[in-house]
Amino acid sequence: MKNANLRSPSDKVGGLVYFGRMVDQIRAHANGELPREYQANIGKGLDEHCVNFLGVNYDLLVQYVNEGASDEAILESCFGMGHRPSEAEVYIWNEFMLKRGWHDDASRTLKQLKREEGLVARSEVETIFQLIDAAEGRPPHPNHYDGSCLDEISLVVGGRRHSPPSSNETRELFAPTPGYVTNGLQRFIPN
């Protein structure tokens, strides 16, 4: 891939990731500026996911884009023709798309594309969006928290965030219970 002056797939229009990039591709294609390697997938793959989410026809979207309306006006037209997602649906869409290729049905495709783009050694490229950014010369958008996601999830309990235990609390949590064999090294010793 090369930088075709398309925005990052992580950039948002009206709160939605990817929509702006799809519109950029449609405009570039109409102006004869979309590189050949991008043309094979126009209207397919991520584009298809996006129009299906919005409940609109891709060809009709192309017509709206080619009329020269702003990104926001085009998105509002999509909402009028198809589906206006709720805040929760937008959140789910964004999270799904931001993580596309990370431990899902697109993981094999991601690995193949990383090989084709010469990005196999780039361990920070874990998703399709990150691959696109890296291949086009942008720093990959950080999709994951620093450290383990399990560490982050374990800090959220019942909808409230809790701070990690202090070292004293950790020692108490993992201290062996008297009278029980924990790993075969401790024996019950009566008082």
LINWO-V643366 format. One record per helix or strand of 3 or more residues. SS is the DSSP state (H for helix, E for strand). FROM is the first residue (numbers start at 1). LEN is the number of residues. If there is no record, write none. Layout:
# LINWO-V643366
ss: <SS & SS>
from: <FROM & FROM>
len: <LEN & LEN>
This chain:
# LINWO-V643366
ss: <H & H & H & H & H & H & H & H & H & H>
from: <19 & 36 & 46 & 58 & 71 & 87 & 107 & 128 & 149 & 167>
len: <12 & 4 & 9 & 9 & 11 & 12 & 11 & 8 & 6 & 8>
